[in-house]
Structures are given as C-alpha cells and as structure tokens.
Amino acid sequence: MKKIGILGIGMLGNAIARHLLDCGFEVSVYNRTNKKTIQVKEKGAKVALSPKELAGNSELLIIIVKDSDAVKQVSFEKDGIVQGRHSKLIVADMSTIDPLESKKIAKKFQEVGIQKLDIPVMGGPNVAISGDLVMMASGNKETFEICRDVFEKIANKVFFLGDSGTANSIKLAMNLQITMLALALSEGIMLVKKANVDPKIFLEILNSTYFKTGMSEKKAYKMIEGKCDPTFTLANLKKDISTMTRTARSLGIELPMIRKAEEVYENALKEGFGEMDYTGIIEYVKKINESD
C-alpha cells in the first residue's frame, strides 16, 4: 500500500501528510479550503479537486474532518468518496465523532463495497510530524491488518479494539480526561496565584507526586505564562465535549462533570477564546476572576 489520501488538511492532517511524504508514500490531499494544501503540495503531495478524485487516487483514504456531518458530506454527497470507489480503496476515519454515528457511516460504506475503519488518535501535530501519535482502531480486523504498516508509520502505538465504533468511544473517554485536566490545572493555578503563591511552586510539588501528568509537566508552565498557541483548539475540544454529552444521553448514563465542563467551555467560546489551545481555558478562568 503506497497511495495514501488525506481528506482534511488542518493542523493534524498537514502534519500527517508531511510525515507520510517523508516516509516515501505517494500522498494525495483534498481540503475544502484549497489554500491549506499549499504547504503539502510544495513538499510533493498531489492536490485533488474533490473527495471523488481523491478516492480514485488512493488505496487508503484517511478522513480528518470536524464532525460526523462533515464525514457524511465528503463521503456520500455530490463528488463524494463513494463516487470514486474502486476495488482497492479502504477508508479510515480519524475524526472524533459519536460511536453510534461511526457505526452507521461504516454500514453505509459497506453497502457500496468499501471497508471503513475508525482510527482516532491522541497527540497533536507536534507529535504527528514525527509519527509519534497513539492510534485507536476499530472495524474489520482483516482490513486493519492490510493497513497496519501505514498506521504504524503514523503512530508509535496502535491499539486494535474490535468492532466499528469502539475506537470512537475510547477517544471520547480520552478527550474527557484532557478536558478535566485542563480545567483542574487552570483552577489550581488560579487558586494559588490568588493566595500570593508562585504557581510554579504548585507545579513543582504536583509533579513530584503520582498525580503528575504530561500536561502538568509540559503545557502547564505555558498556561502560567499565557502562552496558549494552539495544537488543538478550545473550539474543537468544545465540539468533542458536546459529542460526549450526546453520546452519554444515547447510552442512558449521567456524566455530571462533563456536562458542567460543556457549560464552562461554551462560556469561554462566547468570550472569544475559541481559537486558543484548549489549555487556554485558563484565560477564561482568569477573566471571570478579574474583578476579584
């Protein structure tokens, strides 16, 4: 398998495309906003004019778009992926979407003879560029094995989890963790700062215990300094949080903390913090405490 298509050249799609080019794959790309393809085109990627054309040029087509509606649009509407289908085509969706929607989309692909895998990942463009993502995959096992070599170039750890939709469930649970960690760090930093304690001391002590995380060891120091350059935007995490709450409702379960987090992130969006990194939630916490 040498011909890889990337549909969606945002920050993550750009990094993965460049890494696969470095690995010697033939990479084709499509993005609704064509100017986002300029960098990867200059590096050697072919630019398709439609999802249909991209499918025709690909053996493995990786979708990285905003939500399930966007996946369905590029897959099944005019000049969509299914219209470019051929016998070697496999579709792998890296988008973070509702697991029930993922199953429905997989079934619709299967009806026209295309196998579709779920391959959401953890890690941003800063690790995607070196192939150090963590990938969760689900769908048909034989199809997964055909793609394994490519996936192991994209990620340094690849977990095959079973039937379609399973990987999306794990991905939502993972993003639930980063949501809570970002909020906990933001509020902890605010608490000690208002108590006239250097928040770096708080982080030093936190990181001396087993409560430390990669976020507390790396991103938290940038949060203190207000350096929240996006690797994954606050707006995108808010979208995923809403997917978590919808999925919880569909499963008939109550997740009270993520419902509260949805409210906090929604308020942060209204205050204009959406294009910051998700850890920029600390800026919203600062703002609501400015009058104190």
Stockholm file with secondary structure:
# STOCKHOLM 1.0

chainA/1-292         MKKIGILGIGMLGNAIARHLLDCGFEVSVYNRTNKKTIQVKEKGAKVALSPKELAGNSELLIIIVKDSDAVKQVSFEKDGIVQGRHSKLIVADMSTIDPLESKKIAKKFQEVGIQKLDIPVMGGPNVAISGDLVMMASGNKETFEICRDVFEKIANKVFFLGDSGTANSIKLAMNLQITMLALALSEGIMLVKKANVDPKIFLEILNSTYFKTGMSEKKAYKMIEGKCDPTFTLANLKKDISTMTRTARSLGIELPMIRKAEEVYENALKEGFGEMDYTGIIEYVKKINESD
#=GR chainA/1-292 SS CCEEEEECCSHHHHHHHHHHHHTTCEEEEECSSGGGGHHHHHHTCEECSSHHHHHHTCSEEEECCSSHHHHHHHHHSTTCGGGGCCTTCEEEECSCCCHHHHHHHHHHHHHTTCEEEECCEESCHHHHTTTCEEEEEBSCHHHHHHHHHHHHHHEEEEEECSSTTHHHHHHHHHHHHHHHHHHHHHHHHHHHHHTTCCHHHHHHHHTTSTTCCHIIIIIHHHHHHTCCCCSSBHHHHHHHHHHHHHHHHHHTCCCHHHHHHHHHHHHHHHTTCTTSBGGGHHHHHHHHTTTC
#=GC SS_cons         CCEEEEECCSHHHHHHHHHHHHTTCEEEEECSSGGGGHHHHHHTCEECSSHHHHHHTCSEEEECCSSHHHHHHHHHSTTCGGGGCCTTCEEEECSCCCHHHHHHHHHHHHHTTCEEEECCEESCHHHHTTTCEEEEEBSCHHHHHHHHHHHHHHEEEEEECSSTTHHHHHHHHHHHHHHHHHHHHHHHHHHHHHTTCCHHHHHHHHTTSTTCCHIIIIIHHHHHHTCCCCSSBHHHHHHHHHHHHHHHHHHTCCCHHHHHHHHHHHHHHHTTCTTSBGGGHHHHHHHHTTTC
//
